[in-house]
Amino acid sequence: MTLRLSRRQFVASAALVLATPALGRMAYAAPLTLTAERRTIEVRGKPASVLGLRGPGGESGLVLPPGEAFRLRLENRIGEPTIIHWHGQTPPPDQDGVTDTGYARPIADGGFADYDFAPRTGTHWMHSHHGLQEMRLLAAPLIVRGKDDLARDAQEVTVLLHDFSFKAPEELVAGLAGGMMNHGGMDMGGMGTMGGMDHSAMGHMMPGMDLNDVEFDAYLANDRTLDDPQVVTVETGGRVYLRLINGAAATAFWVDFGGLTGTVMAVDGNPVKPVEVAKVPLAQGQRIDILLQLGTDGAAVPVLAQREGDRARTGIVLAPTGASVPRIADKAAEVAPPVDLSLESLLVAEGVDARPAEVTRRIRLTGSMMPYVWTIDDRSWADRLPVAVKPGQCVAVEMVNESMMAHPMHLHGHHFDVAALNGKPVAGARRDTVLVPVGGRVTIAFDADNAGRWLFHCHNLLHMATGMMTEVTYA
């Protein structure tokens, strides 16, 4: 999804709305409509039937202007029940878009649900929290602009990353759970197939460590592969504000900017002190905002996301008018290393006053490839031990990864501060999803200021679906 307005056009359109308040009130008097629907995309020259979320203007997802309420009607037209989670938002628990905590039921086909809450600004996204529908691309960007976005002299470009298989998600999970060597394969005694990983990557890994459970058929950036990437027209020498979203079900990426250096401006919708980077790690569920200064040579700039432990990649191309757009191979020359905490250790939240934790909870991330079951404290969702806290507390949670896969951990209903990495205290970023690497420890701290029952789970959908989920609870 791309915004192609210049700053002058954007400010002018915003000024028109502000200058005509009666028209603005009329335009937003009724709820916006978001439609969950079936659609067909082309993947490597073949049609693929997938799901999607269509906004009121026909676009994928939603973009809300500053100050706009999240007042929305979600209509289900996919032919089966669904429910959508507003990832990054902190609504009341009955509007979180999940059924597991008992506040809501699935939306029947042909039915609808209404939502009305004050949204958090920033780069967020929305996706199904019903079965394995997220793997069928039932996801889309959710961008909530703030006042800073109006003043920024940069073109916005949003990139939603996915992994894709022509196989049904249930078939992929059944193959893993059954211990079968399917197309993507699973661990068959230690190292497994590594999702078809080149063995030269072994030097980056701990013994027994696994990176990728499934060999997907394609990796997508805004629904397209590098066979036919999205080409976004940009201004020579201009600035681009990239909103990168990892919506992949089971894939972490390294993202680079065609040799340019970018500036990290925000993660998971929250501002950070600027950090200069040539590439960034992006785990499942995470978002990162990058400010790019384009060159004056008029050359096209690829923005490429490479799968960890693999050569496979996807991406888009930023191209000034008249620029030659080269064909880009969908495999890099070298295997990417595991996604890690190298960037996380550099991030510092901007404008955040973190409170000292009053209570600390410790959880262990457990599970294995054989049998294919992932757990928290050796418990699956069915026999979970909730993280019980009290209203008003500042709660620290230390997550210790005792398994041989990394886990991007996501807490619903809250944003948290990254407080320690591998036992070392940090004044880190404010997030809603953080990676806990193999053998690693990450401590987060959050304010218990949104009472209810809140899911806390790994955002690798295959891990969550086989048990790696608990809940944070307080009355």
N, C-alpha and C positions, 0 to 999 in steps of 0.2 A: 504494500500500500504506500502510495507516494503523494506527498503534497507538492505541487509544482508552482505554487504561487511565489512570486518574488516577495521580499519583505514589504516593498511599497504596496503591492496588491493586497497582501495579507492585512497590513495595518489599515488600509483604506476600507477593506470589507468589514473589519472589526469596528472601525469608526462609524460606518454606516449603521451597524446594529446598535451601537451605543447612542447614536444621535436620534434613533427612532425607537424609543422604549416601548411605545404601544405596539409597534410591529413585532418587536422582540418578544413581548409577552404573549402576543397572539401565536407566534411561531412555536413557542414552547409550552402553550397552555395544555395541550394534550401530550400524553407520554410518547416518547420515541418508541418505535417498533423495531425489534430485532427478531429475525426469523431464522430458526434452525431448519435447514433444508438439505435435500440431496442435490448434488451437482456432479458434473463430469469434467475432469481435467485431462490433459494429455501428459503422459509420463513416458519419456523415451520413445515417442512416436506411437504409443498405445493409449487408447482411452481407458480411463480409470474412474469408477464410480466411487465418490467420496461424499463426506458430509461437510457442511459449512455453516457460517453465521453471517447472514446478510443484513447490513445496516439499513437505515431508513432511506438512504440515497442509492441503494443498490451495491454499495461498496462492501468489502469484507471488513467486519468489525465496526467499531465506533470511535469517533473523535469528538470529545466534549470541549467547548470553549471555557475560558476561565469563569468560575462562579456558577456554572450550570449544574443543577442537581442531577443525580443519577435517577431519573424518573423514566422508567422503561417498562414496556410490555414485551415479554419474550413469548413468541408463538412457535409451537412445535409442529413442523411439517416434514419430519423425517421418516414417518411410518412406524415408529416405535417410541416407547417412553424415553425421556431424557431429562437432564437437569444441568444447568450451566453454572460453574463456579467463577466468580469475579476475582481472578488471581491478582493479588496486590491491594485489593480493596479491604476495608475494615468495617463492613456493615453490621447491623444487629445479627445475631446468630440465625434467625429464621429467614434471613435474606442472603446467606452466604452461598447458596446454590449447591448444597450437598444434602443427601438423605441419610447418611450413616449416623448422624448425631440425633436424629429423630425430630428435628424441627420442621422438616419439609418432606413431601412425597414426590416421586417422579412426576413430571408433566406428561400426561397422556398424549398420544398422537392426536393432533387437531385441537389440543388444549392450549392454555396460556398461563403465565404467571406474571404478576406485577411486582415491581421493585421500586423503592423510593428511599434514597439515603444520600447523605453528603459524600461525594467521592473524594478520594485522595488524588492529588495531582501526580503526574509523571507517566512513565512508560509502563503500562501494565498489559495484561491480556486476559482472555476468557476462554474457558474450555470445558468440555463435558466432564462431569464427575459421576458418570453412570456407566458401569461396566468398562469396556475397552474402546468406547466411542472416540476417545481422544486419539487413538491410533488410526482412526478413519478420518482424521483431519477435522474433527468437530472442535475447532479452535479459531481464534481471530484476535487481532490487536485490540486493545482498549487504551486509548490515549486520552489523558485528561490534562489539558493545557493549563498552565499557570500564567501569572502576569509576566514572568521572565521570558516566557515563550513569545509574547507579543513584542518585546523589546529586542529580541535576538536577531541580528542581521545574518541569517543563515537559512538555507533551504532545508526543510525537513524531509527525511526519507526513512520510512519504517521498513524493517526486514524481519519477517517471521520465518524461522527455520523449522523444518520438519524432517523426520525420517519416514520412509514410505515402503510398504510391501504390497504386492499384488495379492498375497495370501491374506485370508481373513485373520484378524488379530487372535481370535480364539484358537485357530490352528497353530499359530506361532507359540502361544502360551502352552497349549496342550503338548506340543513337541518338546518344549523345555521341561515341563512338569513330568513328562513321561520318560525322561532320560533318553530321548531319541536324538540321533544326529540328523537334524533337519537341515533345511537350506542354510540357516544361520548357524545351526549347531549349538551345542551346550557343552559344558565341562564334562569330559569323559575320563576324569581321573587326574586332577591337578590343574593343568593349564588349559584344557579344552581347546576349542577351535579358534578362540579369540575373534569370533565373527569374521573369519577369513583373513586375520591380520597377518601382515608380512612379518616373518620371524626376526627381521632386523630390529623390530621394536622391542624385542625381549630385553635388550640392554637397559631399557627405561623402566623395567618392571621389577617388583619384588617377586621372589619365588612363590609360585602358586597364585599370583595375582591375575585377575581376569578383567578385561576392559569392556568387551562388547558381547552380549549374549546372542544377538541376532544379526545376521548379514542382511540388511535391508536391500531392496531392489533399487532404491534411489534416495537421494537426499535433496530436499527442496528448499528454495529460497523464494518466498512469495509464490508458492505452488509451481515453481519451474526449476528445471535442472540446467546445468551448464551447456547442454545440447542446444538450448534455446533460452538463454537467461533474460531476465528483465533488464532492459537498458533504460536508465533514467537520464533524461536530459538535464544537464546542469550548466551553470555559468562558468566560463573560463576564469580561473583565478578567484572564484567565489568560495563561499564557505558552505559546508553541508553538515547538518545536524543529524547524525545517524541514530535511530532508535532500534537497537538490536534485541530481538526476543528469541530465546531458545524454546520453541514449542515442541521439540522432538520428544517422543515418548521414552526413548531409551538411548539417546546419543548425546554426548558432550562434544563440543567443538572448540577449536582454536580459530579465531577470526583475525585476518590481516587486511591491510588497506592498500594493497598494490604497491608497497614500498614507501608509502607516505607514513608520517608519524601523526597519530591522532591524540586528542586530549580526552581523557575520561572525565565526564561531567556529572554523571549520576549512575547509580546502580539500583535496580529494583524500584525505580521511581524516586529515589532519595538522593539529593545532591551530595557530592563528595568534593574534597579539595582537589583541584585539577592535577592529573597525573599524565605525563607524556608516555605514549606506548606505540610500539610498532605492531603488536598483535595482542589479543586478549583471550583468556579462557572463558568459556561460557557453558556452565552446567545446565542441565535440564531445569526449566522453570525460571531461570535467571534472566534479567534484562540488563543492558548496559547502554548508556548514551555516550556517543563519541562525537566530538567536534573535529571536523576535517577541514584544513585549508588546502584547497586545490591549487595546482600549479598554473602558471601562466602559459605553459607550452601547448595547451589545448588537447593534451593526450587523455585518452580514456583511462579510468581508474577502476580496476576490479576490486570488489569487496568480497573476499572468499572465506568460507567457513569450512575447515577441514576436520573430519572426524578424528577424535583421539585414537591412537593405536592403529591408524589406517592411512591410506593414501587418498581415500575417497573424499570429495569435496563438492560444495555447491556455492552459489553466490549470485550477486547482481553486478552490473557494470554502470558506473557513473560516467557519462560521456557528454562533453560539450558539443554543441551543434557543429556538424561537419567532421567530428572526430572519427577516425578509423577504429572500429571495434573488432579486435582480434578474436579469433576462436580460442577458447580457453579449455584445456583438457579437464575432464572431471576427475582426474587423478593427479596428485602432486608428485613431485620427483622423489620425495622422501616421506617416510611414515611419521605422523605426528606423535609426540610424546603424550603421556597421560595428562589430562587436565589437572591442574594443581592449585596451590594456594599462593603462588608467586605474586599475583596481582593483589589478592586479598590482603597480604601482609603490608601492602603499600597504601591501602585505602584508609582515609580518615573522613568521617562524616562531617559535613558542612552545616553549621548552625544548630548543632545538637548538644544539649546539656544532659549527658547520661548520669543517671542516679546510681549510687552504689547498690549492689544487690543485697537484699535482706534475707534471702533464702536461696539455697542452691540445691538443685536436683541433678542427679547423674543418671544417664541412660546409656545402655550398651547397644550398639548396632550389630546385630548378629544374623546368622543364616549361612546358607551354603548353596553351591551349584548342584550338589548331589546329596540328598534330594533338592530340587529347586524350590526352596522355601526361604523367605527372608523375614526377619523378625526384629522386634525391639525387646531387649532383655529376655531373649529366647521365647517370647510370647507373640503370637499372631493377633490380629484384630479381634478374633472371637474370644480370646482369653486375655485381653489387654489389661495392663495395670495403668490406669490413667495417671497423668501428672497432675496431682491435686494441689492447688494454690489458693491463696486468699485474696479477695478484692483489695486493690490498692497496693499490693506488694510489688516490689521490683524483684523479679525472679530470674536467677541465673540457671541455665541448663547446660551441663557439660555432656557433650556427646562423644563417646569413645567408640571408634570403629574397630570391632574385633573380627570383621569379615574380610574376605579377599576381593571385594568390589567397593568402589567409592559410592557414596550416597549423598545426593543433593537433598537436604532436609528442608521441608517447607512447613511453616506454622500458619494456620488460618487465623483470620481475625485480628492479627497483630503484626507490627513490624518490630524487629529486635535489633539490638546493637551487637556487633561481633566484638566480644570482650577478651577472648584469648585464643591463640592458635598454638596447638601442641604445648600447652602449659604456659606459654609466654603471654602476659597481659598486653593487650593492644587497645588503642582508642579507635576501633575500626569503623567500618561502614555500617549504616543502618540498612537492613535488608528484610526480606521475608523468606528467602531461600539461600542456604549456604551449603557449600560442598564440604563433606567430611571424607578426606582421602583414606585409602587403605592404611591401617595402622595409625591414623591420625586422631587428634582430639581437638574439638572446636567447642568453645564456650560462648553462648549467646545470653543476652539479658533483655528482658522485656517488662513493661509495666502491665500489670493485670488490671486493665482499665476498660475491658469490654466483656462483661460477665457472660458466661455461657459454657457450652461444650464446644471445643474447637479441635478439628483434626490436626494431627502432627504426624507427618509421613514423609517417606522417601518419594521424590518426584521422578524417579525412574518408574514408569507405570507398571512395568513387569514386576518390580520388587513390591510396590504397593499392592498389586493385585494378588500377590502370593503371601501377603501377611504383614509387610513392614509399615504398620500404621497404628498409632495410638491416639489419645486425645488429651488436651489440657482442659481441666474442668475447674470452675469456680462459680458460686451462686451470685 
